[in-house]
Amino acid sequence: MNYKALGVLLAALWCQNALAQEPPAKRLPNVEVLVLAPRPLTHYSTYMGHIEPMERASLSAELAGTVESADFVEGQSVKKGQILVQIETKRLGLNFRLARSNYELARDEFEREAQLFKNNLSNQAKLTQAKNRQEVAQVQMELAQLDLDKSQVSAPFDGVVSKKSVDRGEYLGKGAPMLEVLSLSKVKAKVNVPEREIGYVAPGRKVVVTLDALGDRVFEGQIQSLGLEADSKSRSFPVEVVVDNPQQALLAGMLARVKMVTMNLEKQVIIPRDAIMEDETGSYVFVLGGGMVVRRPVLSGIALGDEVQVKKGLAFGDRLVVVGQQLVTHQEPVKVLKSMNQAGQ
């Protein structure tokens, strides 16, 4: 028996068996990282409100009488000064003509009496009486003119008739409502802004206005005014936004959404929302350093869709794990498959 050969064979078998029993080398987790860069942060807030006309005028009868004309309909566009309603206008027009004639007669008499007085052909008493008659006649003429003017109701501004409450032949008492006119070439959207955001509101600032009734149409608005006193219950301030409305697509009462910038910051840390992990201790991320990942607690800020602002815990230049973070642990070696630079400002 060749003992030497047998020994070699046994040694080979033992080594093979030992190698078979050794555990295989551990495979490193694959990750992808994002190199953080400073980014701007612009945050918008949206407030609900309603559209109101820029101007609204409810017209009532200033004198009693029968309506001689009311030739307009609801929804009709009108021009400033356009006569819409006439009440006893013919009769009051005749009264004015009579009063004007009396005034002209009294004026001529006074002028004649003044000439006679100048030529010493009259006395002071007659001159004074003539002057008084002229003044009384002038007042009567002016009163008749006021009544005539009141009998003709005109549009106070360019607009649209939103309500009609009068018809021809109807008798109206003094103060009876007749119609309402709205100015819609520009409209107002009234919203309430919380006190924590009122610092970003200033007259003249541009905003975006959308309306549920008009689908995807977007309108540009401008802040016109803001209230100086907050509501005691909601702690919000009233804000008025003016929107040009040349085609009168925006109608009074429509629900409006006003979107405005309420935060504008530079050089912020903004990361993908999915990179943040959570457990009972709070929020954390994994950062690559020296070939291994390190767990780092973070404090989140404003949510920006699929991204989030980080107020504390990360710095520009950190290599943030954005893929594979669910499969790693603190201070574990990893294999970096991809490293990306974040687009900065």
C-alpha positions as CSV (number, residue, x, y, z in Angstrom):
1,M,0.0,0.0,0.0
2,N,1.3,3.4,-0.9
3,Y,0.7,5.3,2.3
4,K,2.1,8.5,0.9
5,A,-0.5,8.6,-2.0
6,L,-3.2,7.8,0.4
7,G,-2.3,10.7,2.7
8,V,-2.3,13.1,-0.2
9,L,-5.8,11.9,-1.2
10,L,-7.2,12.2,2.3
11,A,-5.8,15.7,2.6
12,A,-7.4,16.7,-0.6
13,L,-10.7,15.4,0.5
14,W,-10.5,17.2,3.8
15,C,-9.7,20.6,2.1
16,Q,-12.6,20.1,-0.3
17,N,-15.0,19.3,2.5
18,A,-13.8,22.4,4.5
19,L,-14.2,24.7,1.5
20,A,-17.7,23.3,1.0
21,Q,-18.6,24.2,4.6
22,E,-17.4,27.9,4.4
23,P,-20.2,30.5,3.9
24,P,-20.1,32.4,0.5
25,A,-18.9,36.0,0.5
26,K,-21.7,38.4,1.4
27,R,-23.1,40.4,-1.5
28,L,-23.2,44.2,-1.1
29,P,-26.5,46.0,-1.5
30,N,-26.9,48.1,-4.6
31,V,-27.8,51.8,-4.2
32,E,-28.1,55.0,-6.2
33,V,-27.1,58.3,-4.7
34,L,-28.0,62.0,-5.4
35,V,-25.4,64.7,-4.7
36,L,-27.4,67.5,-3.1
37,A,-27.2,71.1,-4.5
38,P,-28.9,74.3,-3.4
39,R,-32.3,74.9,-4.9
40,P,-34.9,77.7,-4.8
41,L,-38.2,77.1,-3.0
42,T,-41.3,78.8,-4.2
43,H,-44.5,77.9,-2.3
44,Y,-48.0,78.8,-3.4
45,S,-51.2,78.9,-1.4
46,T,-54.7,78.8,-2.9
47,Y,-57.7,80.6,-1.4
48,M,-61.3,80.2,-2.1
49,G,-63.6,83.1,-2.8
50,H,-66.4,84.4,-5.0
51,I,-66.5,86.8,-7.9
52,E,-68.2,90.1,-7.3
53,P,-68.8,93.0,-9.8
54,M,-66.4,95.9,-9.7
55,E,-69.4,98.2,-9.2
56,R,-73.0,97.5,-8.4
57,A,-75.8,100.1,-8.5
58,S,-79.4,99.5,-7.3
59,L,-81.6,102.2,-8.8
60,S,-84.9,103.3,-7.1
61,A,-87.5,105.8,-8.1
62,E,-86.8,109.3,-6.7
63,L,-90.3,110.5,-7.4
64,A,-93.8,108.9,-7.6
65,G,-95.6,108.5,-10.9
66,T,-96.4,106.4,-13.9
67,V,-93.7,104.7,-15.9
68,E,-93.7,106.0,-19.4
69,S,-90.9,103.9,-20.7
70,A,-88.7,101.0,-19.5
71,D,-87.3,99.6,-22.8
72,F,-84.6,97.3,-21.6
73,V,-84.2,93.7,-20.6
74,E,-82.1,91.8,-18.0
75,G,-78.7,90.9,-19.3
76,Q,-78.6,93.9,-21.6
77,S,-75.4,95.9,-21.9
78,V,-75.8,99.6,-21.2
79,K,-73.6,102.7,-21.5
80,K,-73.1,105.4,-18.9
81,G,-75.8,108.1,-19.2
82,Q,-78.1,105.9,-21.3
83,I,-81.8,106.6,-20.3
84,L,-83.4,103.4,-19.0
85,V,-86.6,104.5,-17.3
86,Q,-88.9,107.6,-17.7
87,I,-91.4,108.5,-15.0
88,E,-94.0,111.3,-15.8
89,T,-91.3,112.8,-18.0
90,K,-93.7,114.4,-20.4
91,R,-95.7,116.2,-17.7
92,L,-92.5,117.3,-15.8
93,G,-91.0,118.4,-19.1
94,L,-94.0,120.8,-19.6
95,N,-93.7,122.0,-16.0
96,F,-90.0,122.8,-16.7
97,R,-90.9,124.7,-19.9
98,L,-93.5,126.7,-18.0
99,A,-91.1,127.5,-15.2
100,R,-88.4,128.5,-17.7
101,S,-90.8,130.8,-19.5
102,N,-91.8,132.5,-16.2
103,Y,-88.2,132.9,-15.3
104,E,-87.3,134.5,-18.6
105,L,-90.3,136.9,-18.2
106,A,-89.2,137.9,-14.7
107,R,-85.6,138.3,-15.9
108,D,-86.7,140.7,-18.7
109,E,-88.9,142.7,-16.3
110,F,-86.0,143.0,-13.8
111,E,-83.7,144.2,-16.6
112,R,-86.2,146.8,-17.7
113,E,-86.8,147.9,-14.2
114,A,-83.1,148.2,-13.6
115,Q,-82.8,150.4,-16.7
116,L,-85.6,152.7,-15.5
117,F,-84.0,153.0,-12.1
118,K,-80.7,153.9,-13.7
119,N,-82.5,156.7,-15.6
120,N,-84.3,157.9,-12.4
121,L,-87.6,156.7,-13.9
122,S,-88.3,154.2,-11.1
123,N,-87.7,153.8,-7.4
124,Q,-85.8,151.3,-5.3
125,A,-88.9,149.4,-4.1
126,K,-90.0,148.5,-7.6
127,L,-86.5,147.4,-8.5
128,T,-86.3,145.2,-5.4
129,Q,-89.7,143.6,-6.2
130,A,-88.6,142.9,-9.7
131,K,-85.4,141.3,-8.5
132,N,-87.3,139.1,-6.0
133,R,-89.7,137.9,-8.7
134,Q,-86.7,137.0,-10.9
135,E,-85.1,135.0,-8.1
136,V,-88.3,133.2,-7.2
137,A,-88.9,132.3,-10.8
138,Q,-85.3,131.0,-11.1
139,V,-85.7,128.8,-8.1
140,Q,-88.9,127.4,-9.5
141,M,-87.2,126.7,-12.8
142,E,-84.3,124.9,-11.1
143,L,-86.7,122.8,-9.0
144,A,-88.6,121.9,-12.2
145,Q,-85.3,120.9,-13.8
146,L,-84.5,118.7,-10.8
147,D,-87.8,116.9,-11.1
148,L,-87.4,116.5,-14.8
149,D,-83.9,115.0,-14.3
150,K,-85.2,112.6,-11.6
151,S,-87.9,111.4,-14.0
152,Q,-85.2,110.1,-16.4
153,V,-83.3,107.3,-14.8
154,S,-79.9,106.6,-16.6
155,A,-77.2,104.1,-16.2
156,P,-74.5,105.3,-13.7
157,F,-71.7,103.5,-15.6
158,D,-71.0,101.1,-18.4
159,G,-72.4,97.7,-17.4
160,V,-75.0,95.0,-17.6
161,V,-78.6,95.1,-16.3
162,S,-78.7,92.2,-13.8
163,K,-82.3,92.8,-12.5
164,K,-85.4,94.6,-13.8
165,S,-88.3,95.4,-11.4
166,V,-90.3,97.9,-13.5
167,D,-92.6,97.8,-16.5
168,R,-94.1,100.5,-18.7
169,G,-97.5,101.8,-17.4
170,E,-96.8,100.7,-13.9
171,Y,-97.3,103.3,-11.1
172,L,-94.3,103.6,-8.8
173,G,-94.2,105.1,-5.4
174,K,-91.1,107.1,-4.3
175,G,-88.3,104.8,-3.4
176,A,-89.6,101.8,-5.3
177,P,-86.8,99.6,-6.7
178,M,-86.5,99.6,-10.5
179,L,-83.3,97.9,-11.7
180,E,-79.8,96.9,-10.8
181,V,-76.7,97.5,-13.0
182,L,-73.4,95.6,-12.6
183,S,-70.0,96.7,-13.9
184,L,-68.3,93.5,-15.2
185,S,-65.5,94.8,-17.4
186,K,-63.4,94.2,-14.3
187,V,-64.4,92.0,-11.4
188,K,-63.3,91.4,-7.9
189,A,-62.4,88.1,-6.2
190,K,-62.7,88.4,-2.4
191,V,-60.7,85.9,-0.4
192,N,-59.5,85.5,3.2
193,V,-55.8,85.1,3.9
194,P,-54.6,83.6,7.2
195,E,-52.5,85.9,9.4
196,R,-49.4,83.7,9.1
197,E,-49.4,84.4,5.3
198,I,-50.6,88.0,5.2
199,G,-47.0,89.2,5.2
200,Y,-46.7,87.9,1.6
201,V,-49.7,90.0,0.4
202,A,-49.2,93.5,-0.9
203,P,-51.3,95.7,-3.2
204,G,-50.2,95.4,-6.8
205,R,-48.8,91.9,-6.5
206,K,-49.9,89.6,-9.4
207,V,-51.8,86.4,-8.7
208,V,-53.4,83.5,-10.7
209,V,-57.2,83.1,-10.7
210,T,-59.1,80.0,-11.8
211,L,-62.8,79.2,-11.7
212,D,-64.5,75.8,-11.5
213,A,-67.2,77.0,-13.9
214,L,-64.6,77.8,-16.6
215,G,-62.5,74.6,-16.5
216,D,-58.8,75.1,-17.4
217,R,-58.9,78.8,-18.2
218,V,-56.4,80.8,-16.2
219,F,-56.8,84.6,-15.5
220,E,-54.2,87.0,-14.2
221,G,-55.3,89.1,-11.2
222,Q,-53.8,91.8,-9.2
223,I,-54.2,92.4,-5.4
224,Q,-56.1,95.7,-5.0
225,S,-56.5,95.9,-1.2
226,L,-56.2,94.0,2.0
227,G,-58.1,94.5,5.2
228,L,-56.4,96.1,8.2
229,E,-58.2,94.0,10.8
230,A,-58.4,90.2,11.0
231,D,-61.6,88.3,11.6
232,S,-61.8,87.5,15.3
233,K,-62.8,83.9,14.7
234,S,-60.8,82.8,11.7
235,R,-57.8,85.0,12.3
236,S,-57.8,85.8,8.6
237,F,-57.7,89.1,6.6
238,P,-60.0,90.0,3.7
239,V,-58.1,90.5,0.4
240,E,-59.6,91.9,-2.8
241,V,-58.2,90.8,-6.2
242,V,-59.1,92.6,-9.4
243,V,-59.3,90.7,-12.7
244,D,-59.8,92.2,-16.1
245,N,-62.9,90.7,-17.7
246,P,-63.3,92.3,-21.2
247,Q,-65.3,89.3,-22.5
248,Q,-67.4,89.1,-19.4
249,A,-66.7,85.5,-19.0
250,L,-66.4,85.9,-15.2
251,L,-69.8,86.4,-13.7
252,A,-70.9,87.5,-10.3
253,G,-71.3,84.7,-7.8
254,M,-68.8,82.3,-9.5
255,L,-66.5,80.3,-7.2
256,A,-63.0,81.5,-7.6
257,R,-59.6,80.1,-6.6
258,V,-56.8,82.6,-6.1
259,K,-53.3,81.2,-6.1
260,M,-50.5,83.4,-4.9
261,V,-46.8,83.0,-3.8
262,T,-46.6,82.8,0.0
263,M,-42.9,81.8,0.3
264,N,-39.9,82.5,-1.9
265,L,-36.6,81.2,-0.6
266,E,-33.2,80.6,-2.1
267,K,-30.5,77.9,-1.5
268,Q,-32.7,75.3,0.1
269,V,-32.2,71.5,0.6
270,I,-35.0,69.8,-1.3
271,I,-35.0,66.0,-1.7
272,P,-37.3,63.3,-3.1
273,R,-40.0,62.4,-0.7
274,D,-39.3,58.7,-1.1
275,A,-35.7,59.1,0.2
276,I,-37.1,59.7,3.7
277,M,-37.7,56.8,6.0
278,E,-39.7,56.7,9.2
279,D,-39.8,54.7,12.4
280,E,-40.7,55.2,16.0
281,T,-37.8,57.5,16.5
282,G,-38.8,59.9,13.7
283,S,-37.7,60.7,10.1
284,Y,-34.3,59.7,8.7
285,V,-32.3,59.2,5.5
286,F,-29.2,57.3,4.5
287,V,-26.1,59.2,3.3
288,L,-23.1,57.7,1.6
289,G,-19.7,58.2,3.2
290,G,-16.5,56.1,2.9
291,G,-18.1,53.3,1.0
292,M,-20.8,52.7,3.6
293,V,-24.2,54.3,4.3
294,V,-24.9,56.3,7.5
295,R,-28.3,56.8,9.0
296,R,-29.0,60.5,9.6
297,P,-32.1,62.0,11.3
298,V,-33.8,64.9,9.4
299,L,-36.4,67.5,10.0
300,S,-38.8,68.0,7.1
301,G,-40.3,71.3,6.0
302,I,-42.7,72.2,3.2
303,A,-44.1,69.4,1.0
304,L,-43.6,70.1,-2.7
305,G,-45.5,67.4,-4.6
306,D,-43.1,64.4,-4.8
307,E,-40.3,66.4,-3.1
308,V,-39.9,67.9,0.4
309,Q,-37.8,70.6,2.0
310,V,-35.4,69.5,4.6
311,K,-34.8,72.1,7.3
312,K,-32.2,70.2,9.3
313,G,-30.0,67.1,8.9
314,L,-28.6,67.5,5.4
315,A,-26.1,69.8,3.7
316,F,-25.2,70.7,0.2
317,G,-22.8,68.1,-1.3
318,D,-24.2,65.2,0.8
319,R,-24.6,62.0,-1.2
320,L,-28.1,61.0,-0.4
321,V,-29.3,57.4,-1.1
322,V,-32.4,57.6,-3.2
323,V,-32.6,54.0,-4.5
324,G,-32.1,51.0,-2.3
325,Q,-32.5,52.8,1.0
326,Q,-35.1,50.3,2.2
327,L,-32.5,47.5,2.0
328,V,-29.6,49.0,4.0
329,T,-28.7,49.5,7.6
330,H,-26.6,52.0,9.5
331,Q,-22.9,51.8,8.6
332,E,-23.4,49.0,6.1
333,P,-21.0,48.8,3.1
334,V,-22.8,49.2,-0.2
335,K,-22.2,49.1,-4.0
336,V,-23.0,52.4,-5.8
337,L,-24.6,51.7,-9.1
338,K,-25.3,55.3,-10.0
339,S,-24.3,58.7,-8.7
340,M,-26.3,61.7,-9.9
341,N,-25.8,65.4,-9.4
342,Q,-28.9,67.3,-8.3
343,A,-29.9,70.3,-10.5
344,G,-29.3,73.4,-8.5
345,Q,-30.4,77.0,-9.0
